[in-house]
Amino acid sequence: MKIKTISGAALIVSLITLFCVVIGVILGHLFDAAYWWSGILFAFGCGLVLFFSTKEVISNFFIQRIKPLYRVVLGRDIKTAELTAELERFPNTERSVTAELNHWAEQNQKEIARLKENEKYRKEFVGNVSHEIKTPIFNIQGYISTLLDGGMNDPTILRRYLERSEKSIDRLINITNDLEAISKLESNVLNLNYERFDIAALTRNIVDTIEFEATKRQITINVGWESSQPYPPVWVKADCYYIEQVLINLIINSIRYGNEGGCTTIKFIDLFDKVLIEVRDNGRGIAKEDIPRVFERFYRTDKGRSREQGGTGLGLSIVKHVLEAHGETINLRSELGVGSTFSFTLSKS
């Protein structure tokens, strides 16, 4: 029998009491009043009947009231017998139910907060992607429209606008490639190929490759403390291809956002079973409020200057995901007017 209201519970207890009184009256007519002990036994029996029946009624009412709550908390259609057994395991039913509901509410509040944060992040990401892609597309459209309106008849304008269109197309390709890389990293479909390699030698090769870009801004790159002194081998175990992408992004960032005539230093520090790699520049630095967000996709501390330098705004996000795929983290120390230091660790081979 399901008891769903307080009035229903009170009615049932009243009926049981009335039944006991009627039985008492009937027995009083049947037995002689001289048998006083029969009255005592009857009173005791009625007390037991009322105790157990009232307990059963209240318990049934209580279970029927909290059963829907447990359905929500446990996410399944719990049976009355299961709920009864569950509650009997606890000495204080009220506290156990309250504690369980409070825990459920706390978990749901955290989940709601996480979903709201994800929604905010998704909206920002979609807005950033559309903005980043829209700029080169509009540039290409403008160049082609100018050429079609007669600009192609002038060889100088034709070549200049085709070169600018090509640069915008390259930018679109870079954004697409970076987005594809991040998608693979976030979906955990990336298969890392761990191997033993000399990260100091890898860094020197990267520096030789991007030397022209550093020379344009008169920035000196030192692998170790002095570029003139060869650095000894530093053996690590990781995916060489992806760690190369990490170093390229960090070193190019230090060149693009460093001061002209400045210096970028890459150091390797022994940390027991790890090697700490630091990429440090003496550029203008990053504001304290921007540091927690620099690894977000498309986040820029100086939007105008970043686009002029040709970055996609995805480089540091890729760095973060690659290192997390290796089970490592990247850290940033920065001070305005002093410079920035990006550091991460890799396992020794």
C-alpha positions as CSV (number, residue, x, y, z in Angstrom):
1,M,0.0,0.0,0.0
2,K,1.4,3.4,-1.0
3,I,0.9,6.3,1.4
4,K,1.5,9.6,-0.4
5,T,0.0,12.2,2.0
6,I,0.2,13.1,5.7
7,S,-3.6,12.9,5.9
8,G,-3.5,9.4,4.5
9,A,-0.9,8.3,7.1
10,A,-3.0,9.8,9.9
11,L,-6.1,8.1,8.6
12,I,-4.5,4.7,8.6
13,V,-3.1,5.1,12.1
14,S,-6.6,6.3,13.3
15,L,-8.2,3.2,11.8
16,I,-5.7,0.9,13.4
17,T,-6.4,2.6,16.8
18,L,-10.1,2.3,16.3
19,F,-9.8,-1.4,15.4
20,C,-7.8,-2.0,18.6
21,V,-10.5,-0.2,20.7
22,V,-13.3,-2.1,19.1
23,I,-11.5,-5.4,19.8
24,G,-11.0,-4.3,23.4
25,V,-14.7,-3.6,23.9
26,I,-15.7,-6.9,22.4
27,L,-13.2,-8.8,24.6
28,G,-14.5,-6.9,27.6
29,H,-18.0,-8.3,27.0
30,L,-16.7,-11.8,26.5
31,F,-14.5,-12.0,29.6
32,D,-15.3,-11.4,33.2
33,A,-13.9,-8.1,34.6
34,A,-12.4,-10.1,37.5
35,Y,-9.7,-11.3,35.1
36,W,-7.7,-8.1,35.5
37,W,-4.6,-9.6,34.0
38,S,-6.4,-10.1,30.7
39,G,-6.8,-6.3,30.6
40,I,-3.1,-5.8,31.1
41,L,-2.2,-8.3,28.4
42,F,-4.7,-6.7,26.1
43,A,-3.2,-3.2,26.7
44,F,0.3,-4.5,26.2
45,G,-0.8,-6.2,23.0
46,C,-2.5,-3.1,21.7
47,G,0.6,-1.1,22.5
48,L,2.8,-3.5,20.4
49,V,0.3,-3.5,17.5
50,L,0.1,0.3,17.5
51,F,3.9,0.6,17.7
52,F,4.7,-1.7,14.8
53,S,1.7,-0.5,12.7
54,T,2.5,3.2,13.2
55,K,6.2,2.5,12.5
56,E,5.2,0.7,9.2
57,V,2.8,3.5,8.2
58,I,5.3,6.3,8.8
59,S,8.1,4.3,7.2
60,N,5.9,3.7,4.1
61,F,4.9,7.3,3.9
62,F,8.5,8.5,4.3
63,I,9.8,6.1,1.6
64,Q,7.0,7.1,-0.9
65,R,7.9,10.7,-0.4
66,I,11.7,10.4,-1.0
67,K,11.4,7.7,-3.6
68,P,11.1,10.2,-6.5
69,L,14.2,12.1,-5.1
70,Y,16.2,8.9,-5.1
71,R,15.1,8.2,-8.6
72,V,16.7,11.5,-9.7
73,V,19.8,11.0,-7.6
74,L,20.5,7.4,-8.6
75,G,19.3,7.8,-12.2
76,R,17.2,4.6,-12.1
77,D,13.7,3.4,-11.1
78,I,14.5,2.2,-7.6
79,K,12.1,-0.3,-6.0
80,T,10.5,0.3,-2.6
81,A,12.1,-2.9,-1.2
82,E,15.6,-1.7,-2.4
83,L,15.1,1.7,-0.9
84,T,13.9,0.3,2.4
85,A,17.0,-2.0,2.6
86,E,19.2,1.0,1.7
87,L,17.8,3.2,4.4
88,E,17.9,0.4,7.1
89,R,21.7,0.3,6.7
90,F,22.0,3.7,8.3
91,P,21.3,4.4,12.0
92,N,20.1,8.0,11.3
93,T,17.9,7.9,8.2
94,E,17.3,11.7,8.1
95,R,21.0,12.5,8.1
96,S,21.9,9.8,5.5
97,V,19.2,11.1,3.1
98,T,20.2,14.7,3.7
99,A,23.9,13.9,3.2
100,E,23.2,12.0,0.0
101,L,21.0,14.7,-1.5
102,N,23.5,17.4,-0.5
103,H,26.3,15.5,-2.2
104,W,24.1,15.0,-5.3
105,A,23.3,18.8,-5.4
106,E,26.9,19.7,-5.0
107,Q,28.0,17.4,-7.9
108,N,25.2,18.8,-10.1
109,Q,26.2,22.4,-9.3
110,K,29.8,21.6,-10.3
111,E,28.5,20.0,-13.5
112,I,26.3,23.0,-14.3
113,A,29.2,25.4,-13.7
114,R,31.4,23.3,-16.0
115,L,28.8,23.2,-18.7
116,K,28.3,27.0,-18.5
117,E,32.1,27.4,-18.7
118,N,32.3,25.1,-21.7
119,E,29.4,27.0,-23.4
120,K,31.2,30.3,-22.8
121,Y,34.4,28.8,-24.2
122,R,32.6,27.3,-27.2
123,K,31.0,30.7,-28.1
124,E,34.4,32.5,-27.8
125,F,36.0,29.8,-29.9
126,V,33.4,30.0,-32.7
127,G,33.7,33.8,-32.7
128,N,37.4,33.7,-32.8
129,V,37.5,31.1,-35.6
130,S,35.1,33.1,-37.7
131,H,37.1,36.3,-37.1
132,E,40.4,34.7,-37.9
133,I,39.1,33.1,-41.1
134,K,37.0,36.1,-42.2
135,T,40.0,38.5,-42.4
136,P,42.1,36.6,-45.0
137,I,38.9,35.7,-47.0
138,F,37.8,39.3,-47.2
139,N,41.4,40.3,-48.2
140,I,41.4,37.8,-51.0
141,Q,37.9,38.9,-52.1
142,G,39.1,42.5,-52.2
143,Y,42.2,41.8,-54.2
144,I,40.3,39.7,-56.8
145,S,37.6,42.3,-57.1
146,T,40.2,45.0,-57.8
147,L,41.9,42.8,-60.4
148,L,38.6,42.0,-62.1
149,D,37.6,45.7,-62.2
150,G,40.6,46.4,-64.4
151,G,43.6,46.1,-62.0
152,M,44.9,43.0,-63.9
153,N,45.7,45.3,-66.9
154,D,48.5,46.9,-64.8
155,P,51.3,44.3,-64.4
156,T,52.6,45.9,-61.2
157,I,49.2,45.8,-59.5
158,L,48.5,42.3,-60.8
159,R,51.6,40.9,-59.3
160,R,51.4,42.7,-56.0
161,Y,47.7,41.7,-55.5
162,L,48.4,38.1,-56.5
163,E,51.2,38.0,-53.9
164,R,49.0,39.4,-51.2
165,S,46.3,36.9,-52.1
166,E,48.8,34.1,-51.9
167,K,49.8,35.3,-48.4
168,S,46.2,35.3,-47.3
169,I,45.7,31.8,-48.7
170,D,48.8,30.6,-46.8
171,R,47.3,32.1,-43.7
172,L,44.1,30.1,-44.2
173,I,46.1,26.9,-44.8
174,N,48.1,27.5,-41.6
175,I,44.9,28.0,-39.5
176,T,43.3,24.9,-41.0
177,N,46.4,22.8,-40.4
178,D,46.7,24.0,-36.8
179,L,43.0,23.4,-36.1
180,E,43.3,19.9,-37.5
181,A,46.3,19.3,-35.2
182,I,44.5,20.5,-32.1
183,S,41.4,18.4,-33.0
184,K,43.6,15.3,-33.2
185,L,45.3,16.2,-29.9
186,E,42.0,16.8,-28.1
187,S,40.3,13.7,-29.4
188,N,43.2,11.5,-28.2
189,V,43.6,9.9,-31.7
190,L,47.3,11.0,-31.8
191,N,49.7,8.1,-31.7
192,L,52.9,9.2,-30.2
193,N,56.1,7.5,-31.5
194,Y,58.5,7.6,-28.6
195,E,62.1,7.5,-29.5
196,R,65.5,8.4,-28.1
197,F,67.0,11.6,-29.6
198,D,69.3,14.5,-28.7
199,I,67.1,17.5,-28.0
200,A,70.1,19.9,-28.1
201,A,71.0,18.8,-31.6
202,L,67.3,19.1,-32.6
203,T,67.2,22.6,-31.2
204,R,70.3,23.6,-33.1
205,N,68.8,22.4,-36.4
206,I,65.6,24.4,-35.7
207,V,67.6,27.5,-34.9
208,D,69.5,27.1,-38.2
209,T,66.2,26.8,-40.1
210,I,64.7,30.0,-38.7
211,E,67.9,32.0,-38.5
212,F,66.7,34.2,-41.3
213,E,63.6,35.3,-39.4
214,A,65.7,36.0,-36.3
215,T,68.2,38.0,-38.4
216,K,65.5,40.3,-39.7
217,R,64.7,41.4,-36.2
218,Q,68.4,41.3,-35.2
219,I,67.7,38.7,-32.5
220,T,70.5,36.4,-31.3
221,I,69.5,32.8,-30.4
222,N,71.7,30.9,-27.9
223,V,71.4,27.2,-27.5
224,G,72.9,27.0,-24.0
225,W,74.5,30.1,-22.6
226,E,76.7,31.1,-25.6
227,S,75.9,30.4,-29.3
228,S,79.6,30.1,-30.0
229,Q,80.1,27.1,-27.6
230,P,78.7,23.7,-28.7
231,Y,76.2,22.3,-26.3
232,P,76.7,18.6,-25.2
233,P,74.1,16.0,-26.2
234,V,70.9,15.9,-24.1
235,W,69.1,12.6,-24.6
236,V,65.4,12.4,-24.0
237,K,62.6,10.0,-24.8
238,A,59.6,11.5,-26.6
239,D,58.0,11.9,-30.0
240,C,60.7,13.8,-31.9
241,Y,58.3,15.2,-34.6
242,Y,55.8,16.7,-32.1
243,I,58.5,18.0,-29.7
244,E,60.1,19.7,-32.8
245,Q,56.7,21.5,-33.3
246,V,56.8,22.6,-29.6
247,L,60.3,24.0,-29.9
248,I,59.5,25.7,-33.3
249,N,56.4,27.4,-31.8
250,L,58.2,28.6,-28.7
251,I,61.3,29.9,-30.5
252,I,59.3,31.7,-33.2
253,N,57.1,33.2,-30.5
254,S,60.2,34.5,-28.8
255,I,61.4,36.1,-32.0
256,R,58.1,37.6,-33.0
257,Y,57.3,39.1,-29.6
258,G,60.9,39.8,-28.5
259,N,62.6,43.2,-28.7
260,E,64.5,44.0,-31.8
261,G,68.2,43.5,-31.1
262,G,67.3,41.2,-28.2
263,C,68.2,37.6,-27.3
264,T,66.5,34.2,-27.1
265,T,68.2,31.6,-24.9
266,I,67.3,27.9,-24.9
267,K,68.6,26.0,-21.8
268,F,68.5,22.3,-20.8
269,I,68.6,21.6,-17.0
270,D,69.1,18.2,-15.4
271,L,66.3,17.3,-13.0
272,F,66.9,13.7,-11.8
273,D,64.9,11.5,-14.3
274,K,63.7,14.6,-16.3
275,V,65.2,17.3,-18.4
276,L,63.9,20.8,-18.0
277,I,63.8,22.8,-21.3
278,E,63.6,26.6,-21.0
279,V,63.0,29.1,-23.8
280,R,63.6,32.6,-22.6
281,D,63.5,36.0,-24.3
282,N,64.1,39.5,-23.1
283,G,61.1,41.0,-24.8
284,R,58.3,43.1,-23.5
285,G,56.8,40.3,-21.4
286,I,53.1,39.4,-20.7
287,A,50.8,41.1,-18.3
288,K,49.9,39.0,-15.2
289,E,46.2,38.9,-16.0
290,D,47.0,37.5,-19.5
291,I,49.3,34.7,-18.3
292,P,46.5,32.2,-17.4
293,R,44.9,32.5,-20.9
294,V,47.9,32.5,-23.2
295,F,47.5,28.8,-24.0
296,E,43.8,29.2,-25.1
297,R,43.1,28.9,-28.8
298,F,43.2,32.3,-30.6
299,Y,43.9,34.2,-27.4
300,R,46.2,37.1,-28.1
301,T,47.7,39.6,-25.7
302,D,48.2,42.1,-28.6
303,K,45.7,41.2,-31.4
304,G,46.9,43.8,-33.9
305,R,50.6,43.0,-33.6
306,S,50.0,39.3,-33.6
307,R,48.2,39.3,-36.9
308,E,50.9,41.5,-38.4
309,Q,53.5,38.9,-37.4
310,G,51.5,36.2,-39.2
311,G,50.7,33.9,-36.3
312,T,47.5,31.9,-36.3
313,G,46.9,32.3,-32.5
314,L,47.0,28.5,-32.1
315,G,50.7,27.8,-31.6
316,L,50.7,27.9,-27.8
317,S,47.5,25.8,-27.6
318,I,49.2,23.1,-29.8
319,V,52.3,23.3,-27.5
320,K,50.1,22.7,-24.4
321,H,48.2,19.8,-26.0
322,V,51.4,18.1,-27.3
323,L,53.0,18.2,-23.9
324,E,49.9,17.0,-22.2
325,A,49.8,14.0,-24.6
326,H,53.3,13.3,-23.3
327,G,52.1,13.5,-19.7
328,E,54.0,16.8,-19.2
329,T,52.9,20.4,-18.6
330,I,54.2,23.8,-19.8
331,N,54.8,26.7,-17.4
332,L,55.2,30.4,-18.1
333,R,57.0,33.0,-16.1
334,S,56.8,36.5,-17.4
335,E,57.2,40.1,-16.3
336,L,56.3,43.2,-18.3
337,G,59.4,45.0,-19.6
338,V,61.7,42.1,-18.6
339,G,60.7,39.1,-20.8
340,S,59.1,35.7,-20.8
341,T,60.3,32.1,-20.0
342,F,58.4,29.1,-21.2
343,S,59.6,25.8,-19.6
344,F,58.6,22.1,-19.8
345,T,60.1,18.8,-18.9
346,L,60.7,15.6,-20.8
347,S,61.8,12.1,-19.6
348,K,65.4,11.2,-20.0
349,S,66.1,8.3,-22.3
